[in-house]
Amino acid sequence: MNERTERTRRRSSQSATIRDVAARAGVSPMTVSRVINREATVKEETRALVEQAIAELNYAPNPAARSLAGSAPFRIGLLYDNPSTGYLSEFLVGALDESSRTGSQIVIEKCAEPELAGATLARLLKTGVDGLILPPPLCESQTVLAEVKAAGAAAVAVAPGMASSDMATIRIDNEAAAFELTQHLLALGHKRFGFIKGHPNQTVSQQRMDGFMTALKAAGIPQEDVRVEQGYFTYRSGLEAAERLLNVKERPTAIFAANDDMAAATAGLAHRLGLDVPGDVSIVGFDDTSIAANIWPALTTVHQPIAAMARAAVDLVLEEIRRHRDGTGEPRQLMHPHTLIVRDSTGPAPQ
């Protein structure tokens, strides 16, 4: 983008009004306002037109103007307890980016201990937040979900294993993604496999293993020939599981770790043992967090659009706040696409 174009874009951003957006989209200013406030009564095609006009004009709602008009910015609570710093950083960037665009405020609260999740959530609710975003693993914490239900709070669960009749959710098809990733390994000729499971407190851990096992079964590889070790979605747990998988005579030629942190730990141990990746052992992860592209060799993995899901969570919780206020509709269940990312950590099975 040249300097002149940039100056034009800035002037457009500074001068664009809600009436400009309405004229561009061919709707009324009130409809634009409803889209900005994530009201559920707007038709999807109309919402898409307005959002396109907002993007083209680089229009951003003014929180101060909303306050003067009697519509203070919504306050969204984000409660987190995720052991993967890569996942968490991408999630926070996406959520903060969208909160800035929509003129809402994010109140971030860390849940330090699982047994304190209920108390932490109760404290967050007392601050007067209008809605909640629950990333994993709290999206499946029975204590947290019971507290949300008891409070009657508008909430969105991000990356749970299943859809919900009580709460809006955003997720990917973990089983299908794991199946696709395993097919990639099978196409490279691998027959001896290892698998590092995720934390048992998350449904997606089992779903990723189910997809892996389904692909192996379809290829005629007996389940008893697969070495499975428990991990907890942390680098340390991946390292310990990898030690059990690689320090044996008949080690696997391909290892599927249920997230990138554990896959990175496996690659690190392989190097320490003098093994070539992927010459001696191919390694795959899951999520496509920053660590996947920043280690050597870069990890083959499944791209879960974490930042995009966080942005969608902000939009969806604003919609849920309106829905709860109006007492209409049902919580939406969104499924985001995944992508297989093939990098240098996988190669043909050694002869």
Beta strands, then each sheet from edge to edge (+ up, - down):
strand 1: 75-80
strand 2: 105-110
strand 3: 131-134
strand 4: 154-158
strand 5: 168-171
strand 6: 193-197
strand 7: 227-230
strand 8: 254-257
strand 9: 282-284
strand 10: 301-303
strand 11: 333-335
strand 12: 339-341
sheet 1: 2+ 1+ 3+ 4+ 5+ 11+
sheet 2: 7+ 6+ 8+ 9+
sheet 3: 10+ 12-
end
